[in-house]
Amino acid sequence: MNIASKIESLLFISAKPMSIKQLADILKVSIKEIEEAGDGLEEYYKNEKKGIQIIKNSGKYQMVSSPENAKIVQEFIKDETTGELSRPSLEALTIIAYRGPISKIDLDRIRGVNCSLIIRNLLLRGLVEVKFDNKKNETYYNITFDFIRFLGINNIHELPDFEKLSKDDTIDRMLENIQKEI
């Protein structure tokens, strides 16, 4: 089992830093194994002068862009956060608006693709917010007041057919069936 490869994949798709304990729990290995592999990845990216790096802070790892590329990344993010939303971003935002708070895994299942980059973009734009549920050990996304204000409505319930669509259990049944298959 290549722990470093798995850590790398998890950090790549994660929209936020991941704790050593969280990585150890997910990969079902010891904290020491996570630290050794994580520190090795951190060193590798630093020495190889890659476009991305792995940083460690307060017992958490995160994949970030290299400081040498900061200017180009900032220009890209500016374009991404000021331009029009893509169709996939609008789809994800609609799902979050009508079904939120929603977990990333449920959003991914509904859309059928990994939504990490879309969520990141929506977070950067201030259209969605993230909350962590300690009891379920899961991250949930919901729309922000800026999103509501941007639409010119006073309440999320003013969205077209909100009551009908937010209560429709078709998606819930679909997610339950997917969960059973897993």
N, C-alpha and C positions, 0 to 999 in steps of 0.2 A: 504494500500500500504506500503510495507516494503522498505523504502528508503535505509536503510543500505544494505540490500541484493542486491538491484539494483546497488548501488555504488560499492559494492564488485565485482559484475560480470563485470561491466564496467572497473574497474581497473585491473581485472584479464586479460581481453582480450586486453587491451590497451598496445601498445608497448612504450608508453611514459607517463609522468605525465599528469594528467587531471586537469584543473583549476576548481575552485569552480563554476565559472560562466558557464563554459561549461557543467558541471554536472547538474547544475540547469536548463539550457536550455533543455538538453536532457530529463531530468526527469519531466520537467514542474512543478517545485516546487521552493520555495524561496531559496535564498542564505543562509539564516539563517537555514533552514531545512537541507541543504546540510552540512553546517558546524557542526551542532549538530550531525547528523548521521555519518559524516566522522570522527569527533573527537572521537565519541564513538567507531567506528571501530578501530581507531588508538590505543586507550586505551585498548580495548579488546585484540587485537593481542599482544600488549606489555605485558599485565598482564598474559596472558595464555601461554606465552613462546612458541608460535607456530613457525613452520618452515618458515613462511612468516610474514611480517609485513606491515603495512601501515604507510607511513611517509607523513608528511605535510611540505611543504617548499614554501615560497613565494606565498601563496594562491593556491597551487596545491597539489593534493594527488597522490601518486604512491604506487603500491604494489611492494615490494622488498623481497628478501630472508633475513632471519634472520642473523645478524652478527655472531652468534654462529656457523653457518653453512658455513661461508665464505670459508674455506679451501676446503671442499668437492665440493662446487659450482664452485670454481675456477678450480679445477681439471676437473670437468665435462665440463665446458665451454672450457677449453683448448682442451679436446678431441673432443668436438663438432666443434670447429673452426679450427682444424688442420686435422681432418679426412676427408674422402671423403663425398661429398654431398649426401644426401639421394635422392631417386627418387622424393618424393614430393618437396624437395628443388630445385631440377633441373627443375621440371615442373614450379614452381613458378618463378624461375629465368628466364626461357625461356619466360614466359608470360610477365614479367617485361621488358625483353630485347626487345621483338618485339612490345609490346603495350605501353611501358612507355612513358611519366609518366602515371602511373595508380593508381587509388585510391584503398585502401585496400578493400573496399566493392565490387568493381568490380573484384578484384583479387579473393576474397572469392567466388563470384558468378560464375566466370569462372571455378574455381577448384571444387566448390561444398562443400567446407569445410572452416572452420575458419583457416586463414593462419598466425595468430599472432605469434606463436612460430617459424614458418618458416621464417617470416620476421625478427624477432629478431635475428635468427641465421645468416641470410644473412647480416644484418646490422653489427653484431659483426665481421663477416669475411671481412667486407669492400667491399662487392660485390654490395650492393645497398645503395642508400642514400634516405633520407626522406626530403620532402619539404612541407611546409604548405601553402595552398592557402587561403589567408584571405578573398578574395571575395566569394569563394565557401564554406569557413569554413570547408575545407577537407584536409586530408593529402594524399600526392601522393608519389609514389616510382618510382625511376629510377635507372638504373645501374650506376656504378661508372667508373672512369678512370682505377682503379685497375682491374675491371672486364674486360675491353677492353684489357688492357695490359696483363692480365692473359691468355686471349685467343690468344694473339699474333697477334691481328689485330690493325689497326690504327684508325678505325672508325666503329661505330656500323652498318653502312650501308654495311660493308663487311661480315656481318653474312649471311649464306646461305639463299637465297630467301628473303632477308630482305624487299625489296621494295614490293614484292608480298604479303608477310604475314603481314607486318605492315599496309598495306592499305586495306586488306580484311575486308569487312564490315559484315561478318557472325557473328562475336563475338558482334559487335555493335548492330546488329538486335536482337540477343539473349538477350543481356542485356536490351534493350528497352522493349522486351516482358516480361521479368521478372519484370521490373519496373512497367509496366502496371498492372501486376497481384497483385502487392503489394498494 
